[in-house]
């Protein structure tokens, strides 16, 4: 259990154990490899190097990536109180995503939780980040969920993955209706393409966290 900052002048490798972050104030953590990581401190942690882990448990406090990456296997459930903040170029990667849905517990800030669920991954490695705003802009920007998710995969496949996005009602812009059918768009580098069925997809969940995919 760590309650403060970690300074590493060598190689810090806990591939056979559990590393638990418990700080009441934000902790700065360098590059870490661990079998299990537990985030259970109100202050959260800020990475100054990449984190590679097998199992992540999010209980309390956020993991802020900045320009660093977090790689894990199997995903984990997060919440507004405890998730991975992709506030820079850093991303979350889950390896070997299979048939069962894997949760990427991401948000663009400490107060916003916008998870991504990926199923039918075909054993591929998926990488996810999310930012506030819609980039590039869309025609009806006043009606959108005000988030842009960046989802990449390590290899192409003829078998499509099933991707679900999470948002709160407060993340929908002024003219939008959080409970209405949602269209999902993918940007191909030139323009947005609607990839959801005609008429959109009805969201599930509650005002605090709805899912569409």
Secondary structure, 3 states (H helix, E strand, C coil): CECCCCCCCCCCEEEEEEEEECCCCCEEECCEEEEEEEEECCCCEEECCCEEEEEEEEEECCEECCCCCEEEECCCCCECCECEECCCCCCEEEEEECCCCEEECEECECCECCCEEEECCCCEEEEEEEEECCCCCCCCHHHCECEEEEEEECCCCCCCCEEEEEECHHHECCCCCCCCCECCEEECCCCEEECCCCCCECCEEECCEEEEC
